[in-house]
């Protein structure tokens, strides 16, 4: 029996045949591909995390195995599914040596976990030192994280902590030597108990904490305090210096090779006044700086943190640098501390070193040599300025001892967001000076004895796992064979200059039905562009849907946003200049209809979108913002003094919103200039706390009788992973811009109410 669709094709075939037309049936490979949809994107198996982190492929310490992590969404089950696949290195070498074999290479073992909870299911995985397995944090059915071990010899999963404990971070050497932190339940319980009291003291607390005590975002902030536990020689105990539990706030844990001591960061309880000048921010007006004063050691109010070494048995704490970490003063870097194999040296990322001559300094990648009691800088960090970054700036992402040798350090960095990582190896001379020995592009994700394993992908090409040796290269695994039947469309790197002459770069996605000489709508997607990763959304899956939009006949430009200096009054105007210049050029090239331009903002770039709607000269037909920073008065007043939102808003506006400074806010804050907004705006909050922070543009436009719609996603995530929530976010973005730019509606009957609202907004827009 033919399906209805098949019958139509058969009828067409018969009509053509009877009319005398020459009929040439399509071969299977010539069948029309189906258009790419949001559902296709959610179902993709990807090697990198949704928040943009690169793929993870790691060899075991002995080089005999390697493992690779992947994640995909299961819309059919509404679950996130993570996997770890384990390969034996020798089998891969054999596979490379027999290129005539057509069968794909199978892993020796794989573990798959899925969860209806939000966020990755497998987190922070790493090999044991003896290569017998991999330890990682597994998200449980209740939403906690449990530390578990994947035993590669026994092919089984072994829990290392209780399923009831909420493990926040860990480090491990072997099965009997590891450390982990557990969230302190007391603040949360206290906050919940307050609900039964006749009154609650609100002084010094956030608005969301008082109004939304059970919101996941609130609980995450309140439960930032963590207690340290250790397992040494198989014995489990809580680390209690002087009988008092260790209170930690950071995530960086580095366990020594013998499993007896730990390097981490702790708040400085009494910040000396001299630190304000000895360890200054990277530029004078930066809101991130060290501030002198006393802080409760059991709170996270200190303006400075420092690296320390904790003896796990005695609980004694030793300061390693006697100086703060660089991030506290706005000198940004990533990475965790690490030990040399002999346990005699510790590598620290982004830390100041105690000033011996009482002059101001800058942070560096540093090595603390325990044997010789010295602290030396491997590489000095360069930082941000009022107008951008220092010459020669690069962002340090990681550093480690090469082969555990304390005389060799490999620093991983990148120069721009859309460029691949590079590495520099430094070697220590006999005189104790660190010298750069080699710099190269970091192409491969893992390498061992000539065998290299990499994830090969770009923003145009889906990912594949590739193995390479000196003779040949072969695909080990193609995780998305279904894409052979999907039309991905065309994409290319697009460059332009703004009116100030700054160079901009992004990814341009062509409409799937593109015809030369025809003009199409355009959607500008903001907040970064990653040329070397396959991200069909454009980058983040919160609100963005580049390829799905392109498949509906819309040009999409995913804009890199590292061209403008942040934390100053020129940040917003700079972003607007870049967006407008891109749109103007695409219009001048005959590609884009100037009357059909939309824009999407997420996180930081919600401010940029609101700035464009209130100050820009381009005609924007429709806009969308999701869960972001907007430099508006309501967000400011919701936050505690000294918080990041408050400090950054003061820097962007150039004043506090009080007294004379209020005049600057009235002029520069988008929230006070909503009367200038002429485009329909969709405001999206991610959970109640997010919605509250996004309320001002929605409420203001409603008061002004301007078209605005409001949606709250039922989530506590910022970068979305839950399949159903992603469909609500990304699918609504596609619907919103199809409606306003293409005058199209999805015929799905479940969306009828959505279009009733939007048609009313269209009438309101016509009236305005």
C-alpha positions as CSV (number, residue, x, y, z in Angstrom):
1,X,0.0,0.0,0.0
2,X,1.3,3.4,-0.9
3,X,1.3,6.3,1.6
4,X,-0.7,9.4,0.6
5,X,2.6,11.1,-0.1
6,X,3.8,8.2,-2.2
7,X,0.5,8.1,-4.1
8,X,0.9,11.7,-5.1
9,X,4.4,11.0,-6.5
10,X,3.1,8.0,-8.4
11,X,0.2,10.0,-9.9
12,X,2.6,12.6,-11.1
13,X,4.7,10.0,-12.7
14,X,1.7,8.6,-14.6
15,X,0.5,12.0,-15.8
16,X,3.9,12.8,-17.2
17,X,4.1,9.4,-18.9
18,X,0.7,9.7,-20.5
19,X,1.5,13.2,-21.8
20,X,4.5,11.9,-23.7
21,X,7.1,13.5,-21.4
22,X,10.4,11.7,-20.8
23,X,10.4,10.5,-17.2
24,X,13.7,9.9,-15.5
25,X,13.2,8.5,-12.0
26,X,15.5,10.0,-9.3
27,X,18.2,7.8,-8.0
28,X,18.2,7.4,-4.2
29,X,21.3,9.7,-4.0
30,X,19.4,12.4,-6.0
31,X,16.4,12.6,-3.7
32,X,15.7,16.1,-2.5
33,X,17.2,16.7,0.9
34,X,14.9,17.9,3.7
35,X,15.3,21.4,5.1
36,X,17.3,21.8,8.3
37,X,15.2,22.4,11.4
38,X,15.6,23.1,15.1
39,X,14.7,19.5,15.8
40,X,17.6,18.4,13.6
41,X,20.0,20.6,15.6
42,X,18.8,19.3,19.0
43,X,19.4,15.7,17.8
44,X,22.9,16.3,16.7
45,X,25.8,14.5,18.5
46,X,28.4,17.1,19.2
47,X,31.8,16.8,20.8
48,X,31.9,20.3,22.3
49,X,29.7,21.6,25.1
50,X,26.7,23.9,24.4
51,X,28.5,26.9,26.1
52,X,31.2,26.8,23.4
53,X,34.0,24.8,25.1
54,X,36.1,22.8,22.6
55,X,35.9,19.0,22.1
56,X,37.4,16.8,24.7
57,X,39.6,13.9,23.6
58,X,42.1,12.6,26.2
59,X,44.7,9.8,26.1
60,X,45.2,7.7,29.2
61,X,48.5,8.5,31.1
62,X,50.1,5.3,29.8
63,X,48.9,6.1,26.2
64,X,47.2,2.7,25.8
65,X,43.7,4.2,25.6
66,X,41.9,7.4,24.7
67,X,38.3,8.5,25.4
68,X,36.0,11.0,23.8
69,X,32.9,12.8,25.2
70,X,29.8,13.6,23.3
71,X,26.3,15.0,23.9
72,X,23.0,15.1,22.1
73,X,19.4,15.9,22.9
74,X,16.6,13.3,22.7
75,X,13.4,15.2,21.8
76,X,11.5,11.9,21.8
77,X,12.3,11.4,25.5
78,X,13.0,15.1,26.4
79,X,16.3,14.0,27.9
80,X,20.0,15.1,27.5
81,X,22.2,12.2,26.6
82,X,25.9,12.1,27.2
83,X,28.4,9.4,26.3
84,X,32.1,8.4,26.9
85,X,33.6,6.2,24.2
86,X,36.8,4.3,25.0
87,X,39.3,3.2,22.3
88,X,42.4,1.1,22.5
89,X,45.4,3.0,20.9
90,X,46.8,-0.2,19.3
91,X,43.5,-1.0,17.6
92,X,43.5,2.5,16.1
93,X,47.0,2.0,14.9
94,X,46.0,-1.3,13.3
95,X,43.0,0.4,11.7
96,X,45.2,3.0,10.2
97,X,47.5,0.3,8.8
98,X,44.7,-1.4,6.9
99,X,43.2,1.3,4.9
100,X,41.4,-1.3,2.7
101,X,39.0,-2.1,5.5
102,X,35.7,-0.4,5.0
103,X,34.2,-1.3,8.4
104,X,34.2,1.6,10.9
105,X,36.2,1.1,14.1
106,X,34.2,0.3,17.2
107,X,35.2,1.5,20.7
108,X,36.2,-1.2,23.2
109,X,33.6,0.2,25.6
110,X,31.1,3.0,25.9
111,X,29.0,4.5,28.7
112,X,25.8,6.4,28.0
113,X,23.9,8.4,30.6
114,X,20.7,10.4,30.0
115,X,18.8,12.6,32.4
116,X,15.6,14.6,32.5
117,X,17.6,17.2,34.5
118,X,19.1,20.2,32.8
119,X,22.7,20.5,32.0
120,X,25.4,18.0,30.9
121,X,25.0,14.6,32.5
122,X,28.8,13.8,32.5
123,X,30.9,16.6,33.8
124,X,34.6,17.2,34.4
125,X,35.9,13.8,33.4
126,X,39.6,12.8,33.8
127,X,41.8,9.7,33.7
128,X,43.1,8.1,36.8
129,X,46.9,8.2,37.1
130,X,47.2,4.5,36.6
131,X,45.0,4.5,33.4
132,X,42.6,2.0,34.9
133,X,39.6,4.2,34.5
134,X,38.0,7.7,34.2
135,X,36.4,9.6,37.1
136,X,33.6,12.2,36.4
137,X,30.6,13.9,38.0
138,X,27.3,12.3,37.0
139,X,24.1,14.2,37.3
140,X,21.6,12.1,39.2
141,X,17.8,11.8,38.9
142,X,17.4,14.2,41.8
143,X,19.6,16.8,40.1
144,X,22.6,16.3,42.3
145,X,26.1,15.5,41.0
146,X,27.7,12.3,42.1
147,X,31.4,11.4,41.7
148,X,31.7,8.1,39.9
149,X,34.4,5.9,38.3
150,X,34.2,4.3,34.9
151,X,36.4,1.2,35.4
152,X,37.8,0.4,31.9
153,X,39.1,-3.1,33.0
154,X,35.9,-4.3,34.6
155,X,33.6,-2.4,32.3
156,X,31.5,-1.1,35.2
157,X,30.5,2.2,36.9
158,X,31.5,2.5,40.6
159,X,30.2,5.3,42.8
160,X,32.8,7.2,44.8
161,X,30.4,9.4,46.8
162,X,26.9,9.1,48.1
163,X,24.1,9.8,45.7
164,X,22.6,12.2,48.2
165,X,25.6,14.5,48.4
166,X,25.8,17.4,45.9
167,X,29.4,17.2,44.7
168,X,30.6,20.5,43.2
169,X,34.2,19.8,42.2
170,X,36.9,17.2,42.6
171,X,40.3,15.9,41.8
172,X,41.6,12.4,41.8
173,X,44.8,10.4,41.6
174,X,43.6,6.8,42.0
175,X,40.7,4.9,43.6
176,X,42.0,5.5,47.1
177,X,43.2,9.1,46.8
178,X,40.8,11.8,45.8
179,X,39.2,15.1,47.1
180,X,35.9,16.7,46.5
181,X,33.7,19.5,47.7
182,X,30.1,19.2,48.8
183,X,27.6,22.1,48.8
184,X,26.7,23.4,52.3
185,X,23.0,22.7,52.8
186,X,22.6,25.0,55.8
187,X,22.1,28.4,54.0
188,X,19.4,26.8,51.8
189,X,17.6,25.2,54.7
190,X,17.8,28.5,56.7
191,X,16.3,30.4,53.8
192,X,13.4,27.9,53.5
193,X,12.8,27.9,57.2
194,X,12.3,31.7,57.1
195,X,9.1,31.2,55.1
196,X,7.5,30.1,58.3
197,X,8.6,33.1,60.3
198,X,6.5,36.2,60.9
199,X,9.2,38.4,59.4
200,X,12.4,38.1,57.4
201,X,15.4,40.5,57.5
202,X,16.1,41.6,54.0
203,X,19.1,43.9,54.6
204,X,22.1,42.9,52.5
205,X,20.2,40.3,50.5
206,X,19.2,40.2,46.8
207,X,15.6,40.7,45.7
208,X,15.4,37.3,44.1
209,X,16.6,35.7,47.3
210,X,13.7,37.3,49.2
211,X,11.0,36.8,46.6
212,X,12.1,33.6,44.9
213,X,13.8,31.5,47.6
214,X,13.1,28.2,45.8
215,X,14.3,29.4,42.4
216,X,17.2,27.3,41.2
217,X,19.3,30.4,40.3
218,X,18.7,31.7,43.9
219,X,19.7,28.4,45.5
220,X,22.8,28.2,43.4
221,X,23.9,31.6,44.6
222,X,23.0,31.0,48.2
223,X,24.7,27.6,48.3
224,X,28.0,28.8,46.9
225,X,29.8,27.8,50.1
226,X,31.3,24.3,49.9
227,X,33.0,21.9,52.4
228,X,36.1,19.9,51.5
229,X,36.2,16.1,51.8
230,X,39.2,13.8,51.2
231,X,39.9,10.1,50.7
232,X,43.5,9.3,51.5
233,X,44.6,5.6,51.4
234,X,41.0,4.6,51.2
235,X,40.0,6.5,54.4
236,X,37.3,9.2,53.9
237,X,37.2,12.3,56.2
238,X,36.2,15.9,56.2
239,X,39.1,18.3,56.1
240,X,38.9,20.5,59.2
241,X,41.9,22.8,59.9
242,X,42.0,23.4,63.7
243,X,38.8,21.5,64.0
244,X,36.9,23.9,61.8
245,X,35.5,22.6,58.4
246,X,37.3,24.1,55.4
247,X,35.0,26.5,53.5
248,X,35.7,26.9,49.9
249,X,34.1,28.9,47.1
250,X,36.2,28.2,44.1
251,X,36.2,25.2,41.8
252,X,40.0,24.8,41.3
253,X,41.3,21.7,43.0
254,X,44.7,20.1,42.3
255,X,45.7,17.0,44.3
256,X,49.4,16.3,44.8
257,X,50.9,13.1,43.2
258,X,51.1,11.4,46.6
259,X,47.5,12.3,47.4
260,X,48.5,14.1,50.6
261,X,48.0,17.8,49.9
262,X,45.7,20.0,47.8
263,X,46.2,23.3,45.9
264,X,43.1,25.5,45.7
265,X,41.9,29.1,46.1
266,X,40.4,30.6,49.3
267,X,39.1,34.1,50.2
268,X,41.6,36.4,51.9
269,X,39.9,37.3,55.2
270,X,41.9,40.6,55.7
271,X,42.9,42.4,52.5
272,X,45.8,44.8,53.3
273,X,45.5,48.4,52.0
274,X,48.8,48.0,50.1
275,X,47.2,45.4,47.9
276,X,45.1,48.0,46.2
277,X,48.2,49.6,44.7
278,X,50.5,46.6,44.5
279,X,48.0,44.6,42.4
280,X,46.1,47.0,40.3
281,X,43.5,46.3,37.6
282,X,44.5,46.2,33.9
283,X,43.1,49.7,33.4
284,X,42.2,52.5,35.7
285,X,38.5,52.6,35.2
286,X,37.9,48.9,35.5
287,X,35.2,47.9,38.0
288,X,37.2,44.8,38.9
289,X,39.8,45.6,41.4
290,X,41.2,44.5,44.8
291,X,39.6,46.4,47.7
292,X,41.1,46.5,51.2
293,X,39.1,45.4,54.2
294,X,37.9,42.6,56.4
295,X,35.8,39.8,55.1
296,X,34.1,37.0,57.0
297,X,36.2,33.9,56.1
298,X,33.0,31.9,55.9
299,X,31.4,34.3,53.4
300,X,32.3,35.1,49.8
301,X,32.4,38.8,50.3
302,X,36.2,39.1,50.1
303,X,37.4,41.1,47.1
304,X,40.5,38.9,46.8
305,X,41.3,35.2,46.7
306,X,44.7,33.5,46.8
307,X,46.2,30.1,46.0
308,X,47.0,27.9,49.0
309,X,48.3,24.4,49.7
310,X,46.3,22.4,52.3
311,X,47.8,19.4,54.1
312,X,44.8,17.0,54.1
313,X,45.9,15.1,57.2
314,X,46.7,18.0,59.5
315,X,44.5,20.7,57.8
316,X,47.3,23.2,57.8
317,X,47.1,25.9,55.2
318,X,50.1,27.5,53.5
319,X,49.9,30.5,51.2
320,X,51.7,29.9,47.9
321,X,52.1,33.4,46.5
322,X,51.0,35.8,49.3
323,X,49.2,37.7,46.6
324,X,45.7,37.6,44.9
325,X,44.7,35.8,41.8
326,X,44.5,37.9,38.6
327,X,40.8,37.4,37.9
328,X,40.0,39.4,41.0
329,X,41.5,42.4,39.4
330,X,40.1,41.9,35.9
331,X,43.2,40.1,34.5
332,X,41.2,37.2,32.9
333,X,42.5,33.7,32.3
334,X,41.3,30.1,32.6
335,X,42.7,26.8,33.7
336,X,43.4,25.0,37.0
337,X,46.6,24.5,39.0
338,X,48.7,21.4,38.3
339,X,51.6,19.5,39.9
340,X,54.9,18.2,38.5
341,X,55.3,14.5,38.6
342,X,57.9,14.7,41.4
343,X,55.5,16.7,43.6
344,X,58.1,19.5,44.0
345,X,56.6,22.2,41.8
346,X,53.1,23.7,41.3
347,X,51.9,25.5,38.2
348,X,49.5,28.4,38.9
349,X,47.5,30.2,36.2
350,X,46.8,33.9,36.4
351,X,48.2,34.9,39.8
352,X,50.1,37.8,41.2
353,X,53.3,37.1,43.0
354,X,54.1,38.9,46.3
355,X,55.8,42.1,45.5
356,X,59.2,42.3,47.1
357,X,60.1,45.9,46.1
358,X,56.7,47.4,46.9
359,X,56.0,48.3,43.3
360,X,52.9,47.6,41.3
361,X,52.9,44.4,39.3
362,X,50.8,42.3,37.0
363,X,49.8,38.6,37.2
364,X,51.5,35.8,35.4
365,X,51.5,32.0,34.7
366,X,53.7,31.1,37.7
367,X,55.7,28.1,39.0
368,X,56.1,27.6,42.8
369,X,59.2,25.5,43.4
370,X,58.7,23.8,46.8
371,X,62.2,22.3,46.9
372,X,63.9,25.7,46.4
373,X,61.1,27.8,47.9
374,X,61.0,30.1,44.8
375,X,58.2,31.7,42.8
376,X,58.9,32.5,39.2
377,X,56.8,33.9,36.3
378,X,56.7,31.8,33.2
379,X,54.7,34.3,31.2
380,X,53.3,37.7,32.2
381,X,49.7,38.3,31.4
382,X,48.5,41.1,29.2
383,X,45.2,42.7,29.8
384,X,42.3,44.8,28.7
385,X,42.5,48.6,28.3
386,X,39.9,51.4,28.1
387,X,39.9,51.0,24.3
388,X,40.5,47.2,23.8
389,X,43.5,45.1,24.8
390,X,47.2,45.6,25.1
391,X,49.4,44.9,22.1
392,X,50.4,41.3,22.0
393,X,47.4,40.3,24.2
394,X,46.3,36.7,24.1
395,X,43.9,34.9,26.3
396,X,45.5,32.1,28.4
397,X,43.1,29.1,28.5
398,X,45.3,26.4,30.2
399,X,48.9,25.5,31.2
400,X,50.6,22.3,32.3
401,X,53.9,20.7,32.9
402,X,55.0,18.9,29.7
403,X,55.2,15.2,30.7
404,X,55.1,16.3,34.3
405,X,58.5,17.9,34.0
406,X,58.8,20.9,36.2
407,X,61.4,22.5,33.9
408,X,58.9,22.5,30.9
409,X,55.6,24.4,30.7
410,X,53.1,24.4,27.9
411,X,50.7,27.4,27.8
412,X,47.5,27.1,25.6
413,X,46.0,30.4,24.4
414,X,44.1,32.1,21.6
415,X,44.3,35.5,20.1
416,X,40.7,35.9,19.0
417,X,37.4,34.1,19.6
418,X,37.2,32.8,16.1
419,X,40.8,31.5,15.9
420,X,42.1,28.1,16.9
421,X,44.1,27.7,20.0
422,X,47.9,28.0,19.9
423,X,50.5,26.7,22.4
424,X,53.9,28.0,23.5
425,X,56.3,25.7,25.3
426,X,58.6,27.4,27.8
427,X,61.8,25.8,29.2
428,X,63.6,26.7,32.3
429,X,67.3,27.4,31.9
430,X,69.9,26.4,34.5
431,X,69.9,30.0,35.7
432,X,66.2,29.7,36.5
433,X,64.9,31.8,33.5
434,X,61.9,30.7,31.5
435,X,62.4,31.0,27.7
436,X,60.0,30.3,24.9
437,X,61.1,27.2,23.0
438,X,58.3,26.5,20.5
439,X,55.0,27.9,19.4
440,X,52.5,26.1,17.2
441,X,48.9,26.0,16.2
442,X,47.0,23.5,18.4
443,X,45.4,21.4,15.6
444,X,45.0,18.1,17.4
445,X,43.0,17.4,20.5
446,X,45.2,14.5,21.7
447,X,48.5,13.0,20.8
448,X,50.6,10.1,22.0
449,X,53.7,8.5,20.5
450,X,52.9,9.7,16.9
451,X,49.2,8.8,17.1
452,X,47.0,11.9,16.9
453,X,43.3,12.0,17.5
454,X,41.3,15.1,16.6
455,X,37.7,16.3,16.1
456,X,37.7,17.6,12.5
457,X,35.0,20.2,12.1
458,X,34.2,23.9,11.2
459,X,31.1,26.0,11.3
460,X,30.4,24.7,7.8
461,X,31.3,21.1,8.3
462,X,29.8,18.6,10.8
463,X,32.2,17.0,13.2
464,X,34.0,13.7,12.7
465,X,36.6,11.9,14.9
466,X,39.8,11.5,13.0
467,X,42.9,9.4,13.7
468,X,46.3,10.2,12.1
469,X,49.8,8.8,12.2
470,X,52.8,9.5,10.1
471,X,51.5,7.4,7.2
472,X,47.8,8.2,6.9
473,X,44.6,9.6,8.4
474,X,41.2,7.9,8.7
475,X,37.7,8.7,10.1
476,X,37.2,6.7,13.3
477,X,33.6,7.8,13.8
478,X,31.0,9.9,12.0
479,X,28.4,10.6,14.8
480,X,25.8,12.2,12.5
481,X,25.2,10.1,9.4
482,X,21.6,11.4,9.3
483,X,22.9,14.7,8.0
484,X,23.5,13.1,4.6
485,X,19.7,13.6,4.0
486,X,19.5,17.1,5.3
487,X,20.1,20.3,3.4
488,X,22.6,22.3,5.5
489,X,22.8,25.2,3.1
490,X,25.8,27.4,2.4
491,X,27.9,29.4,4.9
492,X,31.0,31.4,4.6
493,X,33.2,33.8,6.7
494,X,32.1,37.4,6.2
495,X,34.3,40.4,6.9
496,X,33.6,44.1,6.9
497,X,34.6,47.4,8.5
498,X,32.5,49.7,10.6
499,X,32.4,53.5,10.1
500,X,35.3,53.9,12.5
501,X,37.5,51.6,10.4
502,X,37.4,48.6,12.9
503,X,37.6,45.2,11.3
504,X,34.7,42.8,12.0
505,X,34.2,39.1,11.2
506,X,31.3,36.7,11.3
507,X,29.6,33.7,9.7
508,X,27.1,34.4,6.9
509,X,24.5,31.7,6.4
510,X,22.7,31.9,3.0
511,X,19.0,31.1,2.6
512,X,18.6,27.5,1.4
513,X,16.5,28.8,-1.5
514,X,19.0,31.5,-2.4
515,X,18.8,32.8,-6.0
516,X,21.3,35.4,-7.3
517,X,19.8,38.8,-7.8
518,X,17.1,38.4,-5.3
519,X,17.0,40.2,-1.9
520,X,16.2,38.4,1.3
521,X,15.5,39.2,4.9
522,X,18.4,39.3,7.3
523,X,18.7,38.4,11.0
524,X,21.8,39.6,12.9
525,X,22.8,37.1,15.6
526,X,25.2,38.5,18.2
527,X,27.5,37.2,20.9
528,X,30.3,35.5,19.2
529,X,31.3,33.5,16.2
530,X,33.3,30.2,16.3
531,X,34.8,29.4,12.9
532,X,36.3,26.1,14.0
533,X,33.3,24.4,15.6
534,X,30.1,23.1,14.1
535,X,27.3,25.1,15.8
536,X,24.2,25.2,13.6
537,X,22.6,27.7,16.0
538,X,25.4,30.1,15.1
539,X,27.0,29.6,18.5
540,X,24.8,29.3,21.6
541,X,21.4,27.4,21.6
542,X,19.6,30.0,23.7
543,X,17.5,32.0,21.2
544,X,19.8,31.6,18.2
545,X,18.9,29.3,15.3
546,X,21.1,30.3,12.3
547,X,20.7,27.3,10.0
548,X,17.1,26.7,10.8
549,X,16.3,30.4,10.0
550,X,18.3,30.1,6.8
551,X,16.3,27.1,5.7
552,X,13.2,29.4,5.8
553,X,14.6,31.9,3.3
554,X,16.5,34.3,5.6
555,X,20.1,35.4,5.6
556,X,21.7,35.1,9.0
557,X,24.9,36.8,10.0
558,X,26.5,35.5,13.2
559,X,28.6,38.4,14.5
560,X,31.8,38.0,16.5
561,X,31.7,40.5,19.4
562,X,35.3,40.8,20.5
563,X,35.9,44.0,18.5
564,X,34.7,46.5,21.1
565,X,36.3,47.5,24.4
566,X,34.0,46.6,27.2
567,X,33.2,48.3,30.5
568,X,33.2,51.9,29.1
569,X,30.6,54.2,27.6
570,X,31.7,53.4,24.1
571,X,30.9,49.7,24.4
572,X,27.2,49.9,23.2
573,X,27.8,52.5,20.4
574,X,30.7,50.3,19.1
575,X,28.5,47.2,18.9
576,X,25.8,49.2,17.1
577,X,28.3,50.6,14.6
578,X,29.4,47.0,13.8
579,X,25.9,45.7,13.3
580,X,24.7,48.7,11.2
581,X,27.8,48.5,9.0
582,X,27.3,44.8,8.3
583,X,23.6,45.4,7.4
584,X,24.5,48.3,5.2
585,X,27.1,46.4,3.3
586,X,24.8,43.4,2.7
587,X,22.2,45.7,1.4
588,X,24.6,47.4,-0.9
589,X,25.7,44.0,-2.3
590,X,22.1,43.4,-3.3
591,X,21.7,40.5,-0.9
592,X,19.4,41.9,1.8
593,X,16.1,43.8,1.8
594,X,16.7,46.9,3.9
595,X,13.1,46.8,5.1
596,X,13.4,43.3,6.5
597,X,16.2,43.2,9.1
598,X,15.9,41.5,12.5
599,X,18.4,41.1,15.4
600,X,18.8,38.7,18.3
601,X,20.5,39.3,21.6
602,X,21.5,36.9,24.4
603,X,23.3,37.4,27.7
604,X,25.7,40.4,27.3
605,X,24.4,41.3,23.9
606,X,20.8,42.0,25.1
607,X,22.3,45.4,26.0
608,X,23.7,45.8,22.4
609,X,20.3,45.0,20.9
610,X,18.5,47.4,23.2
611,X,21.2,50.0,22.4
612,X,20.6,49.5,18.6
613,X,16.8,49.8,19.1
614,X,17.1,53.0,21.0
615,X,20.0,54.8,19.3
616,X,20.7,53.1,16.0
617,X,19.9,54.5,12.6
618,X,19.1,51.2,10.8
619,X,15.5,50.2,10.3
620,X,14.9,47.1,12.5
621,X,11.8,45.1,11.6
622,X,11.8,42.8,14.6
623,X,14.0,42.0,17.6
624,X,14.4,39.3,20.3
625,X,16.4,39.3,23.6
626,X,17.0,36.3,25.9
627,X,18.1,36.4,29.5
628,X,20.7,39.1,29.5
629,X,22.5,42.2,30.9
630,X,20.8,45.4,29.7
631,X,22.2,48.3,31.8
632,X,18.7,49.2,32.9
633,X,17.5,50.7,36.1
634,X,15.4,47.8,37.3
635,X,18.3,45.3,37.0
636,X,20.5,47.8,38.8
637,X,18.2,48.2,41.7
638,X,17.6,44.5,42.1
639,X,21.3,43.8,42.8
640,X,23.4,44.4,45.9
641,X,26.0,47.2,45.8
642,X,29.3,45.9,44.6
643,X,27.8,43.1,42.5
644,X,29.1,42.5,39.0
645,X,25.9,43.9,37.4
646,X,26.1,47.1,39.4
647,X,29.8,47.7,38.9
648,X,29.7,47.0,35.2
649,X,26.6,49.2,34.7
650,X,28.4,52.1,36.4
651,X,31.4,51.7,34.1
652,X,29.2,51.4,30.9
653,X,27.2,54.5,31.8
654,X,30.0,56.3,33.5
655,X,28.2,57.1,36.7
656,X,25.8,55.8,39.3
657,X,22.0,56.5,38.7
658,X,21.8,59.1,41.5
659,X,22.2,62.8,41.7
660,X,24.0,64.3,38.7
661,X,24.8,60.7,37.5
662,X,21.1,60.1,36.9
663,X,21.2,62.5,34.0
664,X,23.8,60.3,32.3
665,X,21.5,57.3,32.9
666,X,18.5,59.0,31.4
667,X,20.6,59.7,28.3
668,X,22.5,56.4,27.9
669,X,20.5,53.6,29.5
670,X,18.2,51.9,26.9
671,X,15.6,51.4,29.6
672,X,15.0,55.1,29.8
673,X,14.8,55.5,26.0
674,X,12.1,52.9,25.2
675,X,10.0,55.6,23.4
676,X,12.6,55.4,20.6
677,X,11.9,51.7,20.0
678,X,10.0,51.1,16.8
679,X,10.5,47.3,16.3
680,X,8.3,44.6,17.7
681,X,10.3,43.0,20.6
682,X,10.2,39.5,22.0
683,X,11.5,39.4,25.6
684,X,12.5,35.9,26.8
685,X,13.3,35.1,30.5
686,X,14.9,31.8,31.6
687,X,13.0,31.1,34.8
688,X,11.4,33.4,37.3
689,X,14.6,35.2,38.5
690,X,15.6,35.8,34.9
691,X,12.2,37.1,33.9
692,X,12.2,39.5,36.8
693,X,15.5,40.9,35.6
694,X,14.1,41.2,32.0
695,X,10.9,43.0,33.1
696,X,11.8,46.7,32.4
697,X,11.8,46.6,28.5
698,X,8.6,44.5,28.5
699,X,6.7,46.7,31.0
700,X,8.0,49.9,29.5
701,X,6.9,49.1,26.0
702,X,3.5,47.9,27.2
703,X,3.0,51.3,28.9
704,X,4.0,53.0,25.7
705,X,1.5,50.8,23.7
706,X,4.3,49.4,21.6
707,X,4.3,45.8,20.3
708,X,6.1,43.5,22.8
709,X,5.7,39.9,23.7
710,X,6.9,38.1,26.8
711,X,7.9,34.4,27.3
712,X,9.3,32.6,30.3
713,X,11.1,29.4,29.6
714,X,10.7,26.8,32.4
715,X,14.4,26.4,33.0
716,X,17.2,27.5,35.3
717,X,19.8,27.3,32.6
718,X,21.5,30.2,30.9
719,X,23.0,28.2,27.9
720,X,20.2,25.7,27.2
721,X,20.5,21.9,27.0
722,X,17.0,20.5,27.8
723,X,15.5,19.5,24.4
724,X,12.0,20.7,25.0
725,X,13.2,24.1,26.3
726,X,15.5,24.4,23.4
727,X,12.7,23.8,21.0
728,X,10.6,26.4,22.8
729,X,13.5,28.9,22.6
730,X,15.0,28.3,19.2
731,X,11.7,27.3,17.6
732,X,10.0,30.4,18.8
733,X,12.9,32.5,17.4
734,X,12.3,30.9,14.0
735,X,8.6,31.5,14.2
736,X,9.0,35.2,15.3
737,X,11.2,36.2,12.4
738,X,9.3,34.2,9.8
739,X,6.2,36.1,11.0
740,X,7.7,39.6,10.9
741,X,10.2,39.3,8.1
742,X,8.6,36.7,5.7
743,X,4.9,37.2,6.7
744,X,4.7,33.4,7.3
745,X,3.0,31.4,10.0
746,X,3.5,27.8,11.0
747,X,0.3,25.8,10.4
748,X,0.9,23.7,13.5
749,X,-2.4,23.9,15.3
750,X,-0.6,24.0,18.7
751,X,0.8,27.4,17.8
752,X,-2.6,29.0,17.0
753,X,-2.7,31.1,20.2
754,X,0.8,32.4,19.5
755,X,-0.2,33.8,16.2
756,X,-3.4,35.3,17.6
757,X,-1.1,37.3,20.0
758,X,1.3,38.3,17.2
759,X,-1.5,39.4,14.8
760,X,-2.7,41.8,17.5
761,X,0.9,43.1,17.8
762,X,0.9,43.6,14.1
763,X,-2.2,45.7,14.3
764,X,-0.7,47.7,17.1
765,X,2.5,48.2,15.0
766,X,0.4,49.4,12.1
767,X,-1.4,51.9,14.4
768,X,1.9,53.2,15.8
